Amino acid sequence: MARFKLRIKKSAAKELEAIPRKSDRRRLVARIQALAENPRPRGCKKLSGSERYRIRQGSYRIVYAIEDDQFVVYVVKIGDRKRVYRTL
């Protein structure tokens, strides 16, 4: 399988920096980096109504889009499970 390029939206990067616990940030970064190898890992879910996917990391969610023809993964939003879907 080809390696995908990762693109992170500026707002998603700010959301990642705003996470208070350093250990949670590290786990999220590792999870995002793993998307370059496999953009549809076990446990990912396609969101209804859009061409976006989500993966879980603890109580946080990573919302992203995949462009298979260009081999790009766009990370759109990172946040707590209670609030991450509200502004999509």
N, C-alpha and C positions, 0 to 999 in steps of 0.2 A: 504494500500500500504506500502511496506517495505521502510525503510529509506536507502538511498544510501550513500555511503562513498564519500567524496570529495577528489580529488587529484588535486593539482595545480602544473603545470610544473614550474620549477625555472624561466624560462624566462618570463612566464606569471605573476609570482609574482613580478618580477622586473618591468614589464610594468605597473602593478597596482601601485607600489610605485612611479613611475615616473609621475603619473597624478598630475598636479599642484594643483587642488582645493580639499581640504579635504572633502568637502560635496559630490563631485562626487565620491571620493574613498569610502566613507561610503555607498553610494547608490549601488555602484558596489559590495561591499562586502556583503551587504544584499541580493542582487539579486543572487549572487553565493551561499550563504548559503541556499537560498530558493530552489536551485536545488536539495539539498539533500532530500527534501520532495517530489518534483515533477520535475523530470528531463525534462519533456516535457510540460512546462507551456504554457498557452495561449499566442500566439504571437511568439513562437519559430519557426524557419524555418530550414529545413534540407538543407544542402549545396549540390549542385549538384557535382557529381564526387567524393564524399568521404562520409564516415559514420560520418560526423560531423554535429553539429547543431549550430545555433547562436541565441542569444537573444539580444534585444536592451535595452539599458539604457541611455536615453538621446542621445547624439551624439556618444556614445561609443557602442562597440559591444563586446560580450563575446562569443568566439568560444569554443566549448567543444565536447567531444565524450562520448558516453554512452555504458557501457558494462552491459547489462541487466542480463546476467547469473551470474555475480559476484557482482552485485549491486554497481557499481562504476561509478562516473562521473569524467572525466578528463578535467580540464580546460586547454586548449591548448594556447589560445591567448586572450589578452585583448588590445583593442586599439580604436583609433578614426575611425569612419566609413569610412573615406577616404583611410586609409592605412592598415586596419586590414587584408584584404584579399590578399594583394600582395605577401606575402611570404608563403602562405599555399600550 
